[in-house]
Amino acid sequence: MKTIKQVCIIDDDPIFVFGTKRMLTKNNFCSNIEVYTNGEDALESISLREESNFPDIIFLDLNMPVMDGWEFLDEFSKLSKKSKVLLFVLSSSIDSQEVQRAKTYDVVYDFIEKPLTKDKIGVLINKLGIEEL
């Protein structure tokens, strides 16, 4: 079983971030949650770390100011030390073209439609073999 220590949420919607943090905490999904409101701030912070301090999971929104999710994916894909991160695109878009586009990135583990619910967290726990805290 894998233990998730750090989750990174990259999303500019404070209501979604609040709800997601609450769901992750309530379901004992991880021990630490960091939040960025745009891809640029997240990329800057993550890229300066040693790989051992990378988040275990990144939940990425696509539509944000400054640097959107697509731009983040383009830049994050270039990092040499990204191999252990499970990146999930979380979007309210159900456009099949966006889903397919997201899946063309090697760094994207899966596409999840917002919101992140208890059931979706349960699926992630089972699918990834995560040990609850």
VEXVO-987739 format. One record per residue: residue in one letter; chain; residue number from 1; x, y, z of N, C-alpha, C in turn. Coordinates in steps of 0.1 Angstrom, whole numbers, plus 5000, padded with zeros to 4 digits. Example, Ala and Ser with C-alpha at 12.3 -4.5 7.8 and 13.67 -1.06 7.14 Angstrom:
2
+---------+--------+-----+--------+---------+------+---------+----------+-------+--------+---------+------+
! residuo ! cadena ! num ! n_east ! n_north ! n_up ! ca_east ! ca_north ! ca_up ! c_east ! c_north ! c_up !
+---------+--------+-----+--------+---------+------+---------+----------+-------+--------+---------+------+
!       a !      A !   1 !   5132 !    4943 ! 5078 !    5123 !     4955 !  5078 !   5132 !    4967 ! 5078 !
!       s !      A !   2 !   5128 !    4978 ! 5071 !    5137 !     4989 !  5071 !   5129 !    5000 ! 5079 !
+---------+--------+-----+--------+---------+------+---------+----------+-------+--------+---------+------+
//
This chain:
133
+---------+--------+-----+--------+---------+------+---------+----------+-------+--------+---------+------+
! residuo ! cadena ! num ! n_east ! n_north ! n_up ! ca_east ! ca_north ! ca_up ! c_east ! c_north ! c_up !
+---------+--------+-----+--------+---------+------+---------+----------+-------+--------+---------+------+
!       m !      A !   1 !   5008 !    4988 ! 5000 !    5000 !     5000 !  5000 !   5009 !    5013 ! 5000 !
!       k !      A !   2 !   5004 !    5023 ! 4993 !    5012 !     5035 !  4992 !   5005 !    5046 ! 5001 !
!       t !      A !   3 !   5013 !    5053 ! 5008 !    5008 !     5064 !  5016 !   5010 !    5077 ! 5009 !
!       i !      A !   4 !   5000 !    5085 ! 5008 !    5000 !     5098 !  5001 !   5003 !    5109 ! 5012 !
!       k !      A !   5 !   5015 !    5115 ! 5011 !    5018 !     5125 !  5021 !   5014 !    5139 ! 5017 !
!       q !      A !   6 !   5017 !    5142 ! 5004 !    5015 !     5156 !  4999 !   5007 !    5156 ! 4987 !
!       v !      A !   7 !   4996 !    5164 ! 4987 !    4988 !     5167 !  4975 !   4989 !    5181 ! 4972 !
!       c !      A !   8 !   4990 !    5184 ! 4959 !    4990 !     5198 !  4954 !   4977 !    5200 ! 4946 !
!       i !      A !   9 !   4970 !    5211 ! 4950 !    4958 !     5215 !  4942 !   4962 !    5228 ! 4935 !
!       i !      A !  10 !   4960 !    5227 ! 4921 !    4963 !     5239 !  4913 !   4950 !    5244 ! 4907 !
!       d !      A !  11 !   4943 !    5253 ! 4913 !    4930 !     5258 !  4909 !   4927 !    5271 ! 4915 !
!       d !      A !  12 !   4921 !    5280 ! 4907 !    4918 !     5294 !  4911 !   4904 !    5296 ! 4918 !
!       d !      A !  13 !   4896 !    5285 ! 4918 !    4883 !     5286 !  4924 !   4883 !    5283 ! 4939 !
!       p !      A !  14 !   4881 !    5293 ! 4947 !    4883 !     5291 !  4962 !   4872 !    5282 ! 4967 !
!       i !      A !  15 !   4860 !    5281 ! 4961 !    4850 !     5272 !  4966 !   4853 !    5258 ! 4963 !
!       f !      A !  16 !   4859 !    5255 ! 4951 !    4863 !     5242 !  4947 !   4875 !    5238 ! 4956 !
!       v !      A !  17 !   4884 !    5247 ! 4958 !    4896 !     5243 !  4967 !   4891 !    5240 ! 4981 !
!       f !      A !  18 !   4883 !    5248 ! 4986 !    4878 !     5245 !  5000 !   4871 !    5232 ! 5001 !
!       g !      A !  19 !   4862 !    5229 ! 4991 !    4855 !     5216 !  4991 !   4865 !    5204 ! 4989 !
!       t !      A !  20 !   4874 !    5206 ! 4981 !    4884 !     5195 !  4978 !   4893 !    5192 ! 4990 !
!       k !      A !  21 !   4898 !    5203 ! 4996 !    4906 !     5201 !  5008 !   4898 !    5194 ! 5019 !
!       r !      A !  22 !   4885 !    5198 ! 5020 !    4877 !     5192 !  5031 !   4875 !    5177 ! 5028 !
!       m !      A !  23 !   4872 !    5174 ! 5015 !    4869 !     5160 !  5011 !   4882 !    5151 ! 5013 !
!       l !      A !  24 !   4894 !    5157 ! 5010 !    4906 !     5149 !  5011 !   4909 !    5147 ! 5026 !
!       t !      A !  25 !   4907 !    5157 ! 5034 !    4910 !     5156 !  5048 !   4900 !    5147 ! 5055 !
!       k !      A !  26 !   4888 !    5148 ! 5052 !    4877 !     5140 !  5058 !   4879 !    5125 ! 5055 !
!       n !      A !  27 !   4884 !    5123 ! 5043 !    4886 !     5109 !  5039 !   4900 !    5103 ! 5041 !
!       n !      A !  28 !   4908 !    5111 ! 5050 !    4921 !     5106 !  5053 !   4930 !    5103 ! 5041 !
!       f !      A !  29 !   4929 !    5111 ! 5031 !    4936 !     5108 !  5018 !   4951 !    5112 ! 5019 !
!       c !      A !  30 !   4954 !    5122 ! 5026 !    4968 !     5127 !  5027 !   4971 !    5134 ! 5040 !
!       s !      A !  31 !   4983 !    5137 ! 5042 !    4987 !     5144 !  5055 !   4990 !    5159 ! 5052 !
!       n !      A !  32 !   4992 !    5163 ! 5040 !    4995 !     5177 !  5037 !   4989 !    5181 ! 5024 !
!       i !      A !  33 !   4983 !    5193 ! 5023 !    4977 !     5198 !  5011 !   4983 !    5212 ! 5008 !
!       e !      A !  34 !   4988 !    5214 ! 4997 !    4993 !     5228 !  4993 !   4984 !    5232 ! 4981 !
!       v !      A !  35 !   4982 !    5245 ! 4980 !    4973 !     5251 !  4970 !   4980 !    5262 ! 4963 !
!       y !      A !  36 !   4978 !    5262 ! 4950 !    4983 !     5273 !  4941 !   4971 !    5277 ! 4932 !
!       t !      A !  37 !   4970 !    5291 ! 4930 !    4958 !     5296 !  4922 !   4961 !    5297 ! 4908 !
!       n !      A !  38 !   4974 !    5294 ! 4904 !    4977 !     5294 !  4889 !   4989 !    5285 ! 4887 !
!       g !      A !  39 !   4991 !    5281 ! 4875 !    5001 !     5271 !  4871 !   5015 !    5277 ! 4873 !
!       e !      A !  40 !   5017 !    5290 ! 4871 !    5030 !     5296 !  4872 !   5036 !    5295 ! 4886 !
!       d !      A !  41 !   5028 !    5298 ! 4896 !    5032 !     5298 !  4910 !   5035 !    5283 ! 4913 !
!       a !      A !  42 !   5027 !    5274 ! 4909 !    5029 !     5260 !  4912 !   5042 !    5255 ! 4906 !
!       l !      A !  43 !   5044 !    5258 ! 4893 !    5055 !     5253 !  4886 !   5068 !    5259 ! 4892 !
!       e !      A !  44 !   5068 !    5271 ! 4895 !    5080 !     5278 !  4901 !   5083 !    5271 ! 4915 !
!       s !      A !  45 !   5073 !    5268 ! 4923 !    5076 !     5262 !  4936 !   5081 !    5247 ! 4934 !
!       i !      A !  46 !   5074 !    5240 ! 4926 !    5077 !     5226 !  4924 !   5091 !    5224 ! 4917 !
!       s !      A !  47 !   5094 !    5232 ! 4907 !    5106 !     5230 !  4900 !   5118 !    5233 ! 4908 !
!       l !      A !  48 !   5117 !    5240 ! 4919 !    5129 !     5244 !  4927 !   5132 !    5233 ! 4937 !
!       r !      A !  49 !   5123 !    5223 ! 4939 !    5125 !     5213 !  4949 !   5133 !    5201 ! 4944 !
!       e !      A !  50 !   5138 !    5194 ! 4954 !    5144 !     5181 !  4951 !   5132 !    5172 ! 4948 !
!       e !      A !  51 !   5135 !    5162 ! 4940 !    5124 !     5152 !  4936 !   5118 !    5146 ! 4948 !
!       s !      A !  52 !   5125 !    5143 ! 4958 !    5120 !     5137 !  4970 !   5110 !    5146 ! 4977 !
!       n !      A !  53 !   5109 !    5159 ! 4974 !    5100 !     5168 !  4980 !   5088 !    5172 ! 4971 !
!       f !      A !  54 !   5088 !    5165 ! 4959 !    5076 !     5167 !  4950 !   5064 !    5162 ! 4957 !
!       p !      A !  55 !   5052 !    5168 ! 4953 !    5040 !     5163 !  4958 !   5037 !    5149 ! 4952 !
!       d !      A !  56 !   5030 !    5140 ! 4960 !    5027 !     5127 !  4955 !   5017 !    5128 ! 4944 !
!       i !      A !  57 !   5007 !    5137 ! 4946 !    4996 !     5138 !  4936 !   4994 !    5153 ! 4934 !
!       i !      A !  58 !   4991 !    5156 ! 4921 !    4987 !     5170 !  4917 !   4973 !    5169 ! 4911 !
!       f !      A !  59 !   4964 !    5177 ! 4916 !    4951 !     5179 !  4910 !   4952 !    5193 ! 4903 !
!       l !      A !  60 !   4950 !    5192 ! 4889 !    4952 !     5204 !  4881 !   4939 !    5208 ! 4874 !
!       d !      A !  61 !   4935 !    5221 ! 4876 !    4925 !     5227 !  4868 !   4930 !    5231 ! 4855 !
!       l !      A !  62 !   4922 !    5232 ! 4845 !    4926 !     5237 !  4832 !   4925 !    5252 ! 4829 !
!       n !      A !  63 !   4914 !    5257 ! 4835 !    4911 !     5272 !  4832 !   4914 !    5280 ! 4844 !
!       m !      A !  64 !   4926 !    5287 ! 4843 !    4931 !     5296 !  4854 !   4938 !    5308 ! 4847 !
!       p !      A !  65 !   4939 !    5319 ! 4855 !    4946 !     5330 !  4850 !   4961 !    5328 ! 4851 !
!       v !      A !  66 !   4969 !    5337 ! 4846 !    4984 !     5337 !  4846 !   4989 !    5326 ! 4837 !
!       m !      A !  67 !   4989 !    5314 ! 4842 !    4993 !     5302 !  4835 !   4982 !    5291 ! 4836 !
!       d !      A !  68 !   4975 !    5288 ! 4825 !    4964 !     5278 !  4827 !   4970 !    5264 ! 4828 !
!       g !      A !  69 !   4961 !    5255 ! 4829 !    4965 !     5241 !  4830 !   4972 !    5235 ! 4819 !
!       w !      A !  70 !   4969 !    5239 ! 4807 !    4976 !     5234 !  4795 !   4990 !    5239 ! 4794 !
!       e !      A !  71 !   4992 !    5252 ! 4798 !    5005 !     5257 !  4798 !   5014 !    5251 ! 4809 !
!       f !      A !  72 !   5007 !    5248 ! 4820 !    5014 !     5241 !  4831 !   5018 !    5227 ! 4827 !
!       l !      A !  73 !   5010 !    5220 ! 4820 !    5013 !     5207 !  4815 !   5025 !    5207 ! 4805 !
!       d !      A !  74 !   5025 !    5217 ! 4796 !    5036 !     5219 !  4787 !   5049 !    5220 ! 4794 !
!       e !      A !  75 !   5049 !    5229 ! 4804 !    5062 !     5231 !  4812 !   5065 !    5220 ! 4821 !
!       f !      A !  76 !   5055 !    5215 ! 4828 !    5058 !     5204 !  4838 !   5064 !    5192 ! 4831 !
!       s !      A !  77 !   5059 !    5189 ! 4818 !    5064 !     5178 !  4811 !   5078 !    5179 ! 4808 !
!       k !      A !  78 !   5084 !    5191 ! 4808 !    5098 !     5193 !  4805 !   5107 !    5190 ! 4817 !
!       l !      A !  79 !   5101 !    5190 ! 4829 !    5110 !     5187 !  4840 !   5115 !    5173 ! 4840 !
!       s !      A !  80 !   5128 !    5172 ! 4843 !    5134 !     5159 !  4843 !   5130 !    5151 ! 4855 !
!       k !      A !  81 !   5127 !    5157 ! 4866 !    5124 !     5150 !  4879 !   5109 !    5150 ! 4882 !
!       k !      A !  82 !   5101 !    5144 ! 4874 !    5087 !     5144 !  4876 !   5081 !    5130 ! 4877 !
!       s !      A !  83 !   5089 !    5120 ! 4876 !    5084 !     5107 !  4874 !   5075 !    5101 ! 4885 !
!       k !      A !  84 !   5077 !    5105 ! 4897 !    5069 !     5099 !  4908 !   5056 !    5106 ! 4911 !
!       v !      A !  85 !   5053 !    5117 ! 4904 !    5041 !     5125 !  4906 !   5029 !    5119 ! 4898 !
!       l !      A !  86 !   5018 !    5117 ! 4905 !    5006 !     5113 !  4898 !   4998 !    5126 ! 4896 !
!       l !      A !  87 !   4996 !    5129 ! 4883 !    4989 !     5142 !  4880 !   4975 !    5139 ! 4874 !
!       f !      A !  88 !   4965 !    5145 ! 4880 !    4951 !     5143 !  4876 !   4946 !    5156 ! 4871 !
!       v !      A !  89 !   4941 !    5157 ! 4859 !    4934 !     5169 !  4855 !   4920 !    5168 ! 4861 !
!       l !      A !  90 !   4916 !    5179 ! 4868 !    4903 !     5180 !  4874 !   4896 !    5192 ! 4867 !
!       s !      A !  91 !   4886 !    5189 ! 4860 !    4879 !     5200 !  4852 !   4864 !    5199 ! 4852 !
!       s !      A !  92 !   4858 !    5210 ! 4851 !    4843 !     5210 !  4850 !   4839 !    5208 ! 4835 !
!       s !      A !  93 !   4849 !    5208 ! 4826 !    4846 !     5206 !  4812 !   4844 !    5191 ! 4809 !
!       i !      A !  94 !   4833 !    5189 ! 4802 !    4831 !     5175 !  4798 !   4833 !    5173 ! 4783 !
!       d !      A !  95 !   4840 !    5183 ! 4777 !    4843 !     5183 !  4763 !   4853 !    5171 ! 4760 !
!       s !      A !  96 !   4849 !    5162 ! 4752 !    4856 !     5150 !  4749 !   4870 !    5153 ! 4743 !
!       q !      A !  97 !   4871 !    5165 ! 4735 !    4883 !     5169 !  4729 !   4893 !    5173 ! 4740 !
!       e !      A !  98 !   4889 !    5179 ! 4751 !    4897 !     5183 !  4762 !   4902 !    5171 ! 4769 !
!       v !      A !  99 !   4893 !    5161 ! 4771 !    4897 !     5149 !  4778 !   4908 !    5141 ! 4770 !
!       q !      A ! 100 !   4906 !    5140 ! 4757 !    4916 !     5134 !  4748 !   4929 !    5141 ! 4748 !
!       r !      A ! 101 !   4928 !    5155 ! 4747 !    4940 !     5163 !  4747 !   4948 !    5161 ! 4760 !
!       a !      A ! 102 !   4941 !    5160 ! 4771 !    4948 !     5158 !  4784 !   4955 !    5145 ! 4785 !
!       k !      A ! 103 !   4949 !    5135 ! 4779 !    4955 !     5122 !  4779 !   4966 !    5120 ! 4769 !
!       t !      A ! 104 !   4969 !    5130 ! 4761 !    4981 !     5129 !  4752 !   4994 !    5133 ! 4760 !
!       y !      A ! 105 !   4992 !    5139 ! 4772 !    5004 !     5142 !  4780 !   5008 !    5130 ! 4788 !
!       d !      A ! 106 !   5021 !    5126 ! 4787 !    5026 !     5114 !  4794 !   5025 !    5116 ! 4810 !
!       v !      A ! 107 !   5025 !    5129 ! 4814 !    5025 !     5132 !  4828 !   5011 !    5131 ! 4834 !
!       v !      A ! 108 !   5000 !    5130 ! 4826 !    4987 !     5130 !  4831 !   4983 !    5115 ! 4834 !
!       y !      A ! 109 !   4979 !    5112 ! 4846 !    4975 !     5099 !  4850 !   4961 !    5096 ! 4846 !
!       d !      A ! 110 !   4952 !    5107 ! 4848 !    4938 !     5105 !  4845 !   4931 !    5119 ! 4845 !
!       f !      A ! 111 !   4919 !    5119 ! 4839 !    4911 !     5131 !  4838 !   4899 !    5128 ! 4847 !
!       i !      A ! 112 !   4896 !    5137 ! 4856 !    4885 !     5136 !  4865 !   4876 !    5148 ! 4864 !
!       e !      A ! 113 !   4863 !    5145 ! 4862 !    4853 !     5156 !  4861 !   4850 !    5161 ! 4875 !
!       k !      A ! 114 !   4850 !    5175 ! 4877 !    4847 !     5181 !  4889 !   4832 !    5179 ! 4892 !
!       p !      A ! 115 !   4829 !    5178 ! 4905 !    4837 !     5180 !  4917 !   4843 !    5167 ! 4921 !
!       l !      A ! 116 !   4853 !    5168 ! 4930 !    4859 !     5156 !  4936 !   4850 !    5152 ! 4948 !
!       t !      A ! 117 !   4844 !    5140 ! 4946 !    4834 !     5136 !  4956 !   4840 !    5124 ! 4964 !
!       k !      A ! 118 !   4833 !    5121 ! 4975 !    4837 !     5109 !  4983 !   4839 !    5097 ! 4975 !
!       d !      A ! 119 !   4829 !    5094 ! 4966 !    4830 !     5082 !  4957 !   4842 !    5083 ! 4948 !
!       k !      A ! 120 !   4845 !    5094 ! 4943 !    4857 !     5095 !  4934 !   4870 !    5093 ! 4942 !
!       i !      A ! 121 !   4870 !    5099 ! 4954 !    4882 !     5096 !  4962 !   4883 !    5082 ! 4966 !
!       g !      A ! 122 !   4872 !    5075 ! 4968 !    4872 !     5061 !  4971 !   4878 !    5053 ! 4959 !
!       v !      A ! 123 !   4874 !    5057 ! 4947 !    4879 !     5050 !  4935 !   4894 !    5052 ! 4934 !
!       l !      A ! 124 !   4899 !    5064 ! 4937 !    4913 !     5067 !  4936 !   4921 !    5059 ! 4946 !
!       i !      A ! 125 !   4915 !    5058 ! 4958 !    4922 !     5050 !  4969 !   4923 !    5036 ! 4964 !
!       n !      A ! 126 !   4913 !    5030 ! 4959 !    4913 !     5016 !  4954 !   4922 !    5014 ! 4942 !
!       k !      A ! 127 !   4921 !    5023 ! 4932 !    4928 !     5022 !  4920 !   4943 !    5023 ! 4922 !
!       l !      A ! 128 !   4947 !    5032 ! 4931 !    4961 !     5035 !  4933 !   4967 !    5027 ! 4944 !
!       g !      A ! 129 !   4959 !    5019 ! 4951 !    4964 !     5011 !  4962 !   4969 !    5020 ! 4974 !
!       i !      A ! 130 !   4961 !    5031 ! 4977 !    4966 !     5040 !  4987 !   4961 !    5036 ! 5001 !
!       e !      A ! 131 !   4970 !    5037 ! 5010 !    4967 !     5034 !  5024 !   4962 !    5046 ! 5030 !
!       e !      A ! 132 !   4950 !    5045 ! 5035 !    4944 !     5057 !  5042 !   4951 !    5060 ! 5055 !
!       l !      A ! 133 !   4952 !    5073 ! 5059 !    4960 !     5077 !  5070 !   4952 !    5073 ! 5083 !
+---------+--------+-----+--------+---------+------+---------+----------+-------+--------+---------+------+
//
